[in-house]
Amino acid sequence: MTDKTEKTITVFGATGRQGGGLVRAILADRNGPFTVRAVTRDPASDRARELERLGAEVVGADLDDEASLAPALEHAYGAYLVTDFWQHMSAEREQAQARALARAASHAGVQHAIWSTLEDTRECVPLEDGRMPVLQDRYKVPHFDAKAEADSYFTEEGVPTTFLRTTFYWENLIAPFGPQRGEDGSLELVLPMGDSRLSGIAAEDIGRTALEIFKRDTDLIAATVSIAGEHLALAEMARILTEALGEPVNYRPLTPDAYRALGFPGADEAGNMFQYYADCEARFTAARDLDAVRELLPGLQDFRTWLAGHGDRLRLALAG
């Protein structure tokens, strides 16, 4: 086996949910083949300093500054490449960041990259389909579709890439899509999913899955790996939340139009996303065979398992 010091994984978004999960997974795998270089815009932040205390090499880089990416990838064996649409909500900017990552990974000679991506929703809901509005001129769900379009950047640049298709984080139930108090004080889960199942995953399991992909060396290069922890109807999710929180949580489904009309920043994007999850449930869940994901990551958490470890955080969020 190659010496461990020669097997550095550069992790972008290291203080975020996906990247942070991978950094911690590598650090916890003390006898594993990899060291980790954690990339963040602000190496002086509390989260970055915590990763440094745990043993990560922390470096600064900005996805909007392509020149800053090269030092972060220097001599790296592998790289975890992720962008965050929700920081700016611009598909154009997200694609510019992805293109910069692809060029930088190619120039650095990275031997294995994992690109965190999603489906192109227009394959299920074409632009001319009037069920949901067109956003940002040419997308149905921009943060899905822009990532899907960006897949080709890595192929064009000759980067040996595994395309990791993720899904809804259960951490989003702490914020921003979690239970909320109704006018009568009771807890409601208000989402436009009807009776359809939502594919969810613990964010840390995305990072842990990525580590297992890296450990398979070249086996999954050029492959698309689609993951989830469980597929659950929202009414069932509300029942599990009721058990965990010790008070009733009622599921109140809205129509997608009513959800988009709530008017919070990103309501159109979120409304289209949930409508896509609902209307395209069969193909989305079929792509995420839970037995296959569990074969890759035997410790994959289901919703109850995740909630057992995060119930206190959810209670604090509801109390605050």
Phi and psi in degrees as GROMACS dihedral restraints (atoms count N, CA, C in turn):
[ dihedral_restraints ]
;  ai    aj    ak    al  type     phi  dphi    fc
    3     4     5     6     1   -60.3    20    10
    4     5     6     7     1   143.6    20    10
    6     7     8     9     1   -56.8    20    10
    7     8     9    10     1   139.8    20    10
    9    10    11    12     1   -56.7    20    10
   10    11    12    13     1   -34.8    20    10
   12    13    14    15     1   -67.3    20    10
   13    14    15    16     1   -16.5    20    10
   15    16    17    18     1   -94.4    20    10
   16    17    18    19     1     4.1    20    10
   18    19    20    21     1  -119.0    20    10
   19    20    21    22     1    60.7    20    10
   21    22    23    24     1   -83.2    20    10
   22    23    24    25     1   133.8    20    10
   24    25    26    27     1  -105.0    20    10
   25    26    27    28     1   119.9    20    10
   27    28    29    30     1   -87.6    20    10
   28    29    30    31     1   125.3    20    10
   30    31    32    33     1  -115.9    20    10
   31    32    33    34     1   112.0    20    10
   33    34    35    36     1   -81.1    20    10
   34    35    36    37     1   156.3    20    10
   36    37    38    39     1    64.2    20    10
   37    38    39    40     1    34.9    20    10
   39    40    41    42     1   -66.2    20    10
   40    41    42    43     1   -23.5    20    10
   42    43    44    45     1   -96.8    20    10
   43    44    45    46     1     4.3    20    10
   45    46    47    48     1   -92.7    20    10
   46    47    48    49     1  -171.7    20    10
   48    49    50    51     1   -73.4    20    10
   49    50    51    52     1   -50.8    20    10
   51    52    53    54     1   -68.5    20    10
   52    53    54    55     1   -55.2    20    10
   54    55    56    57     1   -61.3    20    10
   55    56    57    58     1   -41.0    20    10
   57    58    59    60     1   -61.8    20    10
   58    59    60    61     1   -37.8    20    10
   60    61    62    63     1   -62.9    20    10
   61    62    63    64     1   -39.7    20    10
   63    64    65    66     1   -70.6    20    10
   64    65    66    67     1   -43.0    20    10
   66    67    68    69     1   -55.9    20    10
   67    68    69    70     1   -47.6    20    10
   69    70    71    72     1   -68.0    20    10
   70    71    72    73     1   -34.7    20    10
   72    73    74    75     1   -65.2    20    10
   73    74    75    76     1   -42.3    20    10
   75    76    77    78     1   -65.5    20    10
   76    77    78    79     1   -42.9    20    10
   78    79    80    81     1   -65.0    20    10
   79    80    81    82     1   -33.9    20    10
   81    82    83    84     1   -74.7    20    10
   82    83    84    85     1   -21.5    20    10
   84    85    86    87     1   -89.1    20    10
   85    86    87    88     1    70.4    20    10
   87    88    89    90     1   -62.4    20    10
   88    89    90    91     1   -28.8    20    10
   90    91    92    93     1   -99.8    20    10
   91    92    93    94     1    11.3    20    10
   93    94    95    96     1   -79.2    20    10
   94    95    96    97     1   176.2    20    10
   96    97    98    99     1   -85.8    20    10
   97    98    99   100     1    -1.5    20    10
   99   100   101   102     1  -119.9    20    10
  100   101   102   103     1   148.1    20    10
  102   103   104   105     1  -107.8    20    10
  103   104   105   106     1   166.0    20    10
  105   106   107   108     1  -127.6    20    10
  106   107   108   109     1   136.9    20    10
  108   109   110   111     1  -113.4    20    10
  109   110   111   112     1   113.0    20    10
  111   112   113   114     1   -93.5    20    10
  112   113   114   115     1   123.2    20    10
  114   115   116   117     1  -105.7    20    10
  115   116   117   118     1   131.4    20    10
  117   118   119   120     1  -147.9    20    10
  118   119   120   121     1   155.0    20    10
  120   121   122   123     1   -68.9    20    10
  121   122   123   124     1   -27.9    20    10
  123   124   125   126     1  -129.9    20    10
  124   125   126   127     1    90.5    20    10
  126   127   128   129     1   -63.9    20    10
  127   128   129   130     1   -14.2    20    10
  129   130   131   132     1   -90.3    20    10
  130   131   132   133     1    -1.3    20    10
  132   133   134   135     1   -67.8    20    10
  133   134   135   136     1   160.0    20    10
  135   136   137   138     1   -60.1    20    10
  136   137   138   139     1   -41.1    20    10
  138   139   140   141     1   -66.0    20    10
  139   140   141   142     1   -40.7    20    10
  141   142   143   144     1   -65.5    20    10
  142   143   144   145     1   -42.3    20    10
  144   145   146   147     1   -64.8    20    10
  145   146   147   148     1   -33.8    20    10
  147   148   149   150     1   -65.1    20    10
  148   149   150   151     1   -41.4    20    10
  150   151   152   153     1   -64.2    20    10
  151   152   153   154     1   -37.2    20    10
  153   154   155   156     1   -64.4    20    10
  154   155   156   157     1   -41.8    20    10
  156   157   158   159     1   -62.5    20    10
  157   158   159   160     1   -33.1    20    10
  159   160   161   162     1   -77.0    20    10
  160   161   162   163     1   -13.4    20    10
  162   163   164   165     1   121.3    20    10
  163   164   165   166     1     3.5    20    10
  165   166   167   168     1   -80.7    20    10
  166   167   168   169     1   149.0    20    10
  168   169   170   171     1   -81.4    20    10
  169   170   171   172     1   123.0    20    10
  171   172   173   174     1  -109.9    20    10
  172   173   174   175     1   128.3    20    10
  174   175   176   177     1  -131.7    20    10
  175   176   177   178     1   156.8    20    10
  177   178   179   180     1   -99.2    20    10
  178   179   180   181     1   139.8    20    10
  180   181   182   183     1  -163.3    20    10
  181   182   183   184     1   156.4    20    10
  183   184   185   186     1  -129.4    20    10
  184   185   186   187     1   124.7    20    10
  186   187   188   189     1   -62.0    20    10
  187   188   189   190     1   -21.2    20    10
  189   190   191   192     1   -85.8    20    10
  190   191   192   193     1    -2.4    20    10
  192   193   194   195     1  -123.8    20    10
  193   194   195   196     1    90.8    20    10
  195   196   197   198     1   -59.1    20    10
  196   197   198   199     1   -34.6    20    10
  198   199   200   201     1   -61.9    20    10
  199   200   201   202     1   -26.1    20    10
  201   202   203   204     1   -76.8    20    10
  202   203   204   205     1   -12.8    20    10
  204   205   206   207     1   -79.4    20    10
  205   206   207   208     1   -31.6    20    10
  207   208   209   210     1   -58.7    20    10
  208   209   210   211     1   -48.3    20    10
  210   211   212   213     1   -60.9    20    10
  211   212   213   214     1   -32.8    20    10
  213   214   215   216     1   -67.9    20    10
  214   215   216   217     1   -25.2    20    10
  216   217   218   219     1  -101.6    20    10
  217   218   219   220     1    -2.6    20    10
  219   220   221   222     1   -59.5    20    10
  220   221   222   223     1   126.8    20    10
  222   223   224   225     1    62.6    20    10
  223   224   225   226     1    16.2    20    10
  225   226   227   228     1   -79.9    20    10
  226   227   228   229     1   138.1    20    10
  228   229   230   231     1   -72.4    20    10
  229   230   231   232     1   -47.2    20    10
  231   232   233   234     1  -133.8    20    10
  232   233   234   235     1   168.7    20    10
  234   235   236   237     1  -149.0    20    10
  235   236   237   238     1   137.8    20    10
  237   238   239   240     1  -103.4    20    10
  238   239   240   241     1   119.5    20    10
  240   241   242   243     1  -115.1    20    10
  241   242   243   244     1   117.7    20    10
  243   244   245   246     1  -142.9    20    10
  244   245   246   247     1   143.6    20    10
  246   247   248   249     1  -120.5    20    10
  247   248   249   250     1   159.9    20    10
  249   250   251   252     1  -124.0    20    10
  250   251   252   253     1    94.1    20    10
  252   253   254   255     1   -55.2    20    10
  253   254   255   256     1   -38.0    20    10
  255   256   257   258     1   -70.5    20    10
  256   257   258   259     1   -12.7    20    10
  258   259   260   261     1   -68.6    20    10
  259   260   261   262     1   -30.1    20    10
  261   262   263   264     1  -136.5    20    10
  262   263   264   265     1   -18.5    20    10
  264   265   266   267     1    57.4    20    10
  265   266   267   268     1    40.6    20    10
  267   268   269   270     1  -124.5    20    10
  268   269   270   271     1   114.7    20    10
  270   271   272   273     1   -63.2    20    10
  271   272   273   274     1   -38.4    20    10
  273   274   275   276     1   -61.9    20    10
  274   275   276   277     1   -43.1    20    10
  276   277   278   279     1   -68.8    20    10
  277   278   279   280     1   -39.0    20    10
  279   280   281   282     1   -62.4    20    10
  280   281   282   283     1   -40.5    20    10
  282   283   284   285     1   -68.0    20    10
  283   284   285   286     1   -36.5    20    10
  285   286   287   288     1   -62.1    20    10
  286   287   288   289     1   -39.8    20    10
  288   289   290   291     1   -65.4    20    10
  289   290   291   292     1   -42.3    20    10
  291   292   293   294     1   -63.8    20    10
  292   293   294   295     1   -40.9    20    10
  294   295   296   297     1   -64.2    20    10
  295   296   297   298     1   -39.7    20    10
  297   298   299   300     1   -63.4    20    10
  298   299   300   301     1   -41.5    20    10
  300   301   302   303     1   -62.8    20    10
  301   302   303   304     1   -42.5    20    10
  303   304   305   306     1   -62.6    20    10
  304   305   306   307     1   -45.3    20    10
  306   307   308   309     1   -63.5    20    10
  307   308   309   310     1   -43.7    20    10
  309   310   311   312     1   -65.5    20    10
  310   311   312   313     1   -41.7    20    10
  312   313   314   315     1   -65.5    20    10
  313   314   315   316     1   -37.1    20    10
  315   316   317   318     1   -66.1    20    10
  316   317   318   319     1   -47.7    20    10
  318   319   320   321     1   -64.0    20    10
  319   320   321   322     1   -32.6    20    10
  321   322   323   324     1   -79.0    20    10
  322   323   324   325     1   -11.4    20    10
  324   325   326   327     1    71.6    20    10
  325   326   327   328     1    32.3    20    10
  327   328   329   330     1   -58.0    20    10
  328   329   330   331     1   132.4    20    10
  330   331   332   333     1   -84.9    20    10
  331   332   333   334     1   -21.7    20    10
  333   334   335   336     1  -155.2    20    10
  334   335   336   337     1   115.7    20    10
  336   337   338   339     1  -110.9    20    10
  337   338   339   340     1   145.8    20    10
  339   340   341   342     1  -114.2    20    10
  340   341   342   343     1   121.9    20    10
  342   343   344   345     1  -103.2    20    10
  343   344   345   346     1   120.7    20    10
  345   346   347   348     1   -80.9    20    10
  346   347   348   349     1   112.0    20    10
  348   349   350   351     1  -134.9    20    10
  349   350   351   352     1  -175.4    20    10
  351   352   353   354     1  -148.6    20    10
  352   353   354   355     1   171.6    20    10
  354   355   356   357     1   -69.2    20    10
  355   356   357   358     1   159.5    20    10
  357   358   359   360     1   -88.2    20    10
  358   359   360   361     1   107.4    20    10
  360   361   362   363     1   -66.1    20    10
  361   362   363   364     1   -20.0    20    10
  363   364   365   366     1   -71.4    20    10
  364   365   366   367     1   -12.9    20    10
  366   367   368   369     1   -71.4    20    10
  367   368   369   370     1   -24.1    20    10
  369   370   371   372     1  -102.7    20    10
  370   371   372   373     1   -38.5    20    10
  372   373   374   375     1  -123.2    20    10
  373   374   375   376     1    90.9    20    10
  375   376   377   378     1   -60.4    20    10
  376   377   378   379     1   158.4    20    10
  378   379   380   381     1   -54.6    20    10
  379   380   381   382     1   -36.7    20    10
  381   382   383   384     1   -79.3    20    10
  382   383   384   385     1    -5.4    20    10
  384   385   386   387     1   -73.1    20    10
  385   386   387   388     1   120.8    20    10
  387   388   389   390     1   -81.7    20    10
  388   389   390   391     1     5.1    20    10
  390   391   392   393     1   -62.6    20    10
  391   392   393   394     1   -32.6    20    10
  393   394   395   396     1  -139.2    20    10
  394   395   396   397     1   153.2    20    10
  396   397   398   399     1   -71.0    20    10
  397   398   399   400     1   154.9    20    10
  399   400   401   402     1   -80.8    20    10
  400   401   402   403     1   133.6    20    10
  402   403   404   405     1  -117.8    20    10
  403   404   405   406     1   147.2    20    10
  405   406   407   408     1    49.4    20    10
  406   407   408   409     1    41.9    20    10
  408   409   410   411     1    78.0    20    10
  409   410   411   412     1   -35.0    20    10
  411   412   413   414     1  -148.8    20    10
  412   413   414   415     1    20.4    20    10
  414   415   416   417     1  -126.7    20    10
  415   416   417   418     1   157.5    20    10
  417   418   419   420     1   -96.0    20    10
  418   419   420   421     1   -50.7    20    10
  420   421   422   423     1  -125.2    20    10
  421   422   423   424     1    93.5    20    10
  423   424   425   426     1   -53.5    20    10
  424   425   426   427     1   -39.9    20    10
  426   427   428   429     1   -75.1    20    10
  427   428   429   430     1   -15.8    20    10
  429   430   431   432     1   -82.2    20    10
  430   431   432   433     1   -57.1    20    10
  432   433   434   435     1   -64.3    20    10
  433   434   435   436     1   -38.7    20    10
  435   436   437   438     1   -64.6    20    10
  436   437   438   439     1   -40.2    20    10
  438   439   440   441     1   -65.0    20    10
  439   440   441   442     1   -42.5    20    10
  441   442   443   444     1   -61.0    20    10
  442   443   444   445     1   -42.8    20    10
  444   445   446   447     1   -62.8    20    10
  445   446   447   448     1   -34.5    20    10
  447   448   449   450     1   -72.4    20    10
  448   449   450   451     1   -13.5    20    10
  450   451   452   453     1   -53.1    20    10
  451   452   453   454     1   -39.5    20    10
  453   454   455   456     1   -66.1    20    10
  454   455   456   457     1   -23.9    20    10
  456   457   458   459     1   -60.3    20    10
  457   458   459   460     1   -40.0    20    10
  459   460   461   462     1   -71.8    20    10
  460   461   462   463     1   -36.6    20    10
  462   463   464   465     1   -66.8    20    10
  463   464   465   466     1   -45.0    20    10
  465   466   467   468     1   -61.6    20    10
  466   467   468   469     1   -35.0    20    10
  468   469   470   471     1   -85.4    20    10
  469   470   471   472     1    -0.1    20    10
  471   472   473   474     1    71.4    20    10
  472   473   474   475     1    26.5    20    10
  474   475   476   477     1   -83.9    20    10
  475   476   477   478     1   125.3    20    10
  477   478   479   480     1   -68.0    20    10
  478   479   480   481     1   105.5    20    10
  480   481   482   483     1  -126.4    20    10
  481   482   483   484     1   138.0    20    10
  483   484   485   486     1  -100.3    20    10
  484   485   486   487     1   131.0    20    10
  486   487   488   489     1   -97.7    20    10
  487   488   489   490     1   106.0    20    10
  489   490   491   492     1   -98.3    20    10
  490   491   492   493     1   108.0    20    10
  492   493   494   495     1   -90.5    20    10
  493   494   495   496     1   118.0    20    10
  495   496   497   498     1   -96.5    20    10
  496   497   498   499     1  -159.3    20    10
  498   499   500   501     1  -163.2    20    10
  499   500   501   502     1  -169.3    20    10
  501   502   503   504     1   -59.2    20    10
  502   503   504   505     1   127.6    20    10
  504   505   506   507     1   -78.8    20    10
  505   506   507   508     1   135.8    20    10
  507   508   509   510     1   -65.4    20    10
  508   509   510   511     1   -24.3    20    10
  510   511   512   513     1   -58.4    20    10
  511   512   513   514     1   -21.8    20    10
  513   514   515   516     1   -66.3    20    10
  514   515   516   517     1   -14.1    20    10
  516   517   518   519     1   -80.1    20    10
  517   518   519   520     1   -12.9    20    10
  519   520   521   522     1   -82.3    20    10
  520   521   522   523     1   -43.6    20    10
  522   523   524   525     1  -169.1    20    10
  523   524   525   526     1   140.2    20    10
  525   526   527   528     1  -103.3    20    10
  526   527   528   529     1     3.9    20    10
  528   529   530   531     1  -110.7    20    10
  529   530   531   532     1    23.7    20    10
  531   532   533   534     1   -83.4    20    10
  532   533   534   535     1  -179.3    20    10
  534   535   536   537     1   -58.6    20    10
  535   536   537   538     1   148.1    20    10
  537   538   539   540     1  -135.7    20    10
  538   539   540   541     1   155.8    20    10
  540   541   542   543     1   -76.9    20    10
  541   542   543   544     1   128.2    20    10
  543   544   545   546     1   -78.6    20    10
  544   545   546   547     1  -179.9    20    10
  546   547   548   549     1   -62.3    20    10
  547   548   549   550     1   -28.4    20    10
  549   550   551   552     1   -90.4    20    10
  550   551   552   553     1     5.0    20    10
  552   553   554   555     1    89.8    20    10
  553   554   555   556     1    -6.8    20    10
  555   556   557   558     1   -81.1    20    10
  556   557   558   559     1   157.9    20    10
  558   559   560   561     1   -86.1    20    10
  559   560   561   562     1   134.8    20    10
  561   562   563   564     1  -129.7    20    10
  562   563   564   565     1   140.3    20    10
  564   565   566   567     1  -103.1    20    10
  565   566   567   568     1   107.7    20    10
  567   568   569   570     1  -110.9    20    10
  568   569   570   571     1   100.2    20    10
  570   571   572   573     1  -145.0    20    10
  571   572   573   574     1   151.8    20    10
  573   574   575   576     1   -92.2    20    10
  574   575   576   577     1    64.3    20    10
  576   577   578   579     1  -114.2    20    10
  577   578   579   580     1    -6.2    20    10
  579   580   581   582     1    55.8    20    10
  580   581   582   583     1  -134.7    20    10
  582   583   584   585     1   -96.5    20    10
  583   584   585   586     1     5.2    20    10
  585   586   587   588     1   -74.6    20    10
  586   587   588   589     1   157.3    20    10
  588   589   590   591     1   -87.4    20    10
  589   590   591   592     1   142.3    20    10
  591   592   593   594     1  -103.1    20    10
  592   593   594   595     1   127.5    20    10
  594   595   596   597     1   -82.8    20    10
  595   596   597   598     1   121.9    20    10
  597   598   599   600     1  -127.9    20    10
  598   599   600   601     1   165.1    20    10
  600   601   602   603     1  -155.0    20    10
  601   602   603   604     1   150.1    20    10
  603   604   605   606     1   -71.5    20    10
  604   605   606   607     1   129.2    20    10
  606   607   608   609     1   -56.9    20    10
  607   608   609   610     1   -37.6    20    10
  609   610   611   612     1   -64.4    20    10
  610   611   612   613     1   -26.5    20    10
  612   613   614   615     1   -72.4    20    10
  613   614   615   616     1   -22.2    20    10
  615   616   617   618     1   -64.1    20    10
  616   617   618   619     1   -47.6    20    10
  618   619   620   621     1   -63.8    20    10
  619   620   621   622     1   -40.4    20    10
  621   622   623   624     1   -67.3    20    10
  622   623   624   625     1   -36.3    20    10
  624   625   626   627     1   -65.7    20    10
  625   626   627   628     1   -41.8    20    10
  627   628   629   630     1   -58.2    20    10
  628   629   630   631     1   -41.0    20    10
  630   631   632   633     1   -61.0    20    10
  631   632   633   634     1   -43.2    20    10
  633   634   635   636     1   -64.4    20    10
  634   635   636   637     1   -34.2    20    10
  636   637   638   639     1   -65.3    20    10
  637   638   639   640     1   -45.7    20    10
  639   640   641   642     1   -59.4    20    10
  640   641   642   643     1   -38.6    20    10
  642   643   644   645     1   -66.2    20    10
  643   644   645   646     1   -20.7    20    10
  645   646   647   648     1   -83.8    20    10
  646   647   648   649     1    10.7    20    10
  648   649   650   651     1    59.0    20    10
  649   650   651   652     1  -121.6    20    10
  651   652   653   654     1   -92.6    20    10
  652   653   654   655     1     1.7    20    10
  654   655   656   657     1   -57.5    20    10
  655   656   657   658     1   -35.0    20    10
  657   658   659   660     1  -110.5    20    10
  658   659   660   661     1    13.3    20    10
  660   661   662   663     1   -66.5    20    10
  661   662   663   664     1   134.3    20    10
  663   664   665   666     1    77.2    20    10
  664   665   666   667     1    -1.9    20    10
  666   667   668   669     1   -87.7    20    10
  667   668   669   670     1   153.6    20    10
  669   670   671   672     1  -104.1    20    10
  670   671   672   673     1   121.2    20    10
  672   673   674   675     1  -114.7    20    10
  673   674   675   676     1   115.4    20    10
  675   676   677   678     1  -106.7    20    10
  676   677   678   679     1   129.3    20    10
  678   679   680   681     1  -128.4    20    10
  679   680   681   682     1   154.0    20    10
  681   682   683   684     1  -160.7    20    10
  682   683   684   685     1   163.6    20    10
  684   685   686   687     1   -98.9    20    10
  685   686   687   688     1   -30.6    20    10
  687   688   689   690     1  -169.1    20    10
  688   689   690   691     1   151.6    20    10
  690   691   692   693     1  -110.2    20    10
  691   692   693   694     1   116.8    20    10
  693   694   695   696     1  -132.6    20    10
  694   695   696   697     1   134.7    20    10
  696   697   698   699     1   -66.5    20    10
  697   698   699   700     1   147.6    20    10
  699   700   701   702     1   -64.9    20    10
  700   701   702   703     1   -31.9    20    10
  702   703   704   705     1   -63.8    20    10
  703   704   705   706     1   -39.2    20    10
  705   706   707   708     1   -68.9    20    10
  706   707   708   709     1   -39.4    20    10
  708   709   710   711     1   -60.1    20    10
  709   710   711   712     1   -40.8    20    10
  711   712   713   714     1   -63.8    20    10
  712   713   714   715     1   -37.6    20    10
  714   715   716   717     1   -65.2    20    10
  715   716   717   718     1   -40.4    20    10
  717   718   719   720     1   -67.6    20    10
  718   719   720   721     1   -39.2    20    10
  720   721   722   723     1   -63.5    20    10
  721   722   723   724     1   -38.1    20    10
  723   724   725   726     1   -59.0    20    10
  724   725   726   727     1   -46.4    20    10
  726   727   728   729     1   -61.7    20    10
  727   728   729   730     1   -43.1    20    10
  729   730   731   732     1   -72.8    20    10
  730   731   732   733     1   -37.8    20    10
  732   733   734   735     1   -89.5    20    10
  733   734   735   736     1   -15.4    20    10
  735   736   737   738     1    74.5    20    10
  736   737   738   739     1    17.2    20    10
  738   739   740   741     1  -149.0    20    10
  739   740   741   742     1   154.2    20    10
  741   742   743   744     1   -62.2    20    10
  742   743   744   745     1   136.3    20    10
  744   745   746   747     1  -121.3    20    10
  745   746   747   748     1   118.0    20    10
  747   748   749   750     1  -102.6    20    10
  748   749   750   751     1   136.0    20    10
  750   751   752   753     1   -86.2    20    10
  751   752   753   754     1   123.2    20    10
  753   754   755   756     1  -119.4    20    10
  754   755   756   757     1    97.3    20    10
  756   757   758   759     1   -74.4    20    10
  757   758   759   760     1   134.0    20    10
  759   760   761   762     1  -102.7    20    10
  760   761   762   763     1   160.4    20    10
  762   763   764   765     1   -72.5    20    10
  763   764   765   766     1   153.8    20    10
  765   766   767   768     1   -56.6    20    10
  766   767   768   769     1   -38.7    20    10
  768   769   770   771     1   -62.6    20    10
  769   770   771   772     1   -41.9    20    10
  771   772   773   774     1   -65.3    20    10
  772   773   774   775     1   -37.0    20    10
  774   775   776   777     1   -67.6    20    10
  775   776   777   778     1   -44.8    20    10
  777   778   779   780     1   -61.0    20    10
  778   779   780   781     1   -31.0    20    10
  780   781   782   783     1   -76.2    20    10
  781   782   783   784     1    -5.1    20    10
  783   784   785   786     1   -64.1    20    10
  784   785   786   787     1   -27.5    20    10
  786   787   788   789     1    81.9    20    10
  787   788   789   790     1     4.6    20    10
  789   790   791   792     1   -71.1    20    10
  790   791   792   793     1   161.1    20    10
  792   793   794   795     1   -57.4    20    10
  793   794   795   796     1   122.8    20    10
  795   796   797   798     1    86.8    20    10
  796   797   798   799     1    10.8    20    10
  798   799   800   801     1   -62.5    20    10
  799   800   801   802     1   -39.4    20    10
  801   802   803   804     1   -62.2    20    10
  802   803   804   805     1   -46.6    20    10
  804   805   806   807     1   -61.2    20    10
  805   806   807   808     1   -49.1    20    10
  807   808   809   810     1   -65.7    20    10
  808   809   810   811     1   -40.0    20    10
  810   811   812   813     1   -62.1    20    10
  811   812   813   814     1   -44.3    20    10
  813   814   815   816     1   -64.3    20    10
  814   815   816   817     1   -38.7    20    10
  816   817   818   819     1   -60.0    20    10
  817   818   819   820     1   -51.2    20    10
  819   820   821   822     1   -66.1    20    10
  820   821   822   823     1   -35.1    20    10
  822   823   824   825     1   -65.3    20    10
  823   824   825   826     1   -38.6    20    10
  825   826   827   828     1   -62.6    20    10
  826   827   828   829     1   -47.6    20    10
  828   829   830   831     1   -54.0    20    10
  829   830   831   832     1   -42.2    20    10
  831   832   833   834     1   -74.9    20    10
  832   833   834   835     1   -51.2    20    10
  834   835   836   837     1   -71.5    20    10
  835   836   837   838     1   -26.6    20    10
  837   838   839   840     1  -111.9    20    10
  838   839   840   841     1    27.6    20    10
  840   841   842   843     1   -55.1    20    10
  841   842   843   844     1   -45.7    20    10
  843   844   845   846     1   -61.2    20    10
  844   845   846   847     1   -48.3    20    10
  846   847   848   849     1   -73.3    20    10
  847   848   849   850     1   -33.4    20    10
  849   850   851   852     1   -68.9    20    10
  850   851   852   853     1   -45.2    20    10
  852   853   854   855     1   -72.5    20    10
  853   854   855   856     1   -34.2    20    10
  855   856   857   858     1   -62.9    20    10
  856   857   858   859     1   -32.3    20    10
  858   859   860   861     1   -70.5    20    10
  859   860   861   862     1   -15.9    20    10
  861   862   863   864     1  -116.1    20    10
  862   863   864   865     1    77.3    20    10
  864   865   866   867     1   -72.7    20    10
  865   866   867   868     1   110.8    20    10
  867   868   869   870     1   -64.6    20    10
  868   869   870   871     1   -32.2    20    10
  870   871   872   873     1   -65.6    20    10
  871   872   873   874     1   -39.8    20    10
  873   874   875   876     1   -67.9    20    10
  874   875   876   877     1   -39.3    20    10
  876   877   878   879     1   -65.3    20    10
  877   878   879   880     1   -40.2    20    10
  879   880   881   882     1   -69.4    20    10
  880   881   882   883     1   -28.1    20    10
  882   883   884   885     1   -66.3    20    10
  883   884   885   886     1   -36.7    20    10
  885   886   887   888     1   -73.7    20    10
  886   887   888   889     1   -39.7    20    10
  888   889   890   891     1  -130.2    20    10
  889   890   891   892     1    89.6    20    10
  891   892   893   894     1   -57.0    20    10
  892   893   894   895     1   -27.9    20    10
  894   895   896   897     1   -88.3    20    10
  895   896   897   898     1    16.8    20    10
  897   898   899   900     1   -52.4    20    10
  898   899   900   901     1   130.7    20    10
  900   901   902   903     1   -88.8    20    10
  901   902   903   904     1   136.9    20    10
  903   904   905   906     1   -87.6    20    10
  904   905   906   907     1   179.6    20    10
  906   907   908   909     1   -64.1    20    10
  907   908   909   910     1   -42.5    20    10
  909   910   911   912     1   -61.2    20    10
  910   911   912   913     1   -42.2    20    10
  912   913   914   915     1   -63.1    20    10
  913   914   915   916     1   -46.2    20    10
  915   916   917   918     1   -60.2    20    10
  916   917   918   919     1   -44.1    20    10
  918   919   920   921     1   -66.5    20    10
  919   920   921   922     1   -32.9    20    10
  921   922   923   924     1   -60.7    20    10
  922   923   924   925     1   -30.9    20    10
  924   925   926   927     1   -93.0    20    10
  925   926   927   928     1    -8.6    20    10
  927   928   929   930     1  -127.6    20    10
  928   929   930   931     1     5.2    20    10
  930   931   932   933     1   -59.1    20    10
  931   932   933   934     1   -37.8    20    10
  933   934   935   936     1   -63.7    20    10
  934   935   936   937     1   -40.5    20    10
  936   937   938   939     1   -63.7    20    10
  937   938   939   940     1   -39.0    20    10
  939   940   941   942     1   -66.6    20    10
  940   941   942   943     1   -40.9    20    10
  942   943   944   945     1   -63.0    20    10
  943   944   945   946     1   -40.5    20    10
  945   946   947   948     1   -63.4    20    10
  946   947   948   949     1   -39.9    20    10
  948   949   950   951     1   -64.3    20    10
  949   950   951   952     1   -40.4    20    10
  951   952   953   954     1   -69.9    20    10
  952   953   954   955     1   -33.8    20    10
  954   955   956   957     1   -72.9    20    10
  955   956   957   958     1   -30.5    20    10
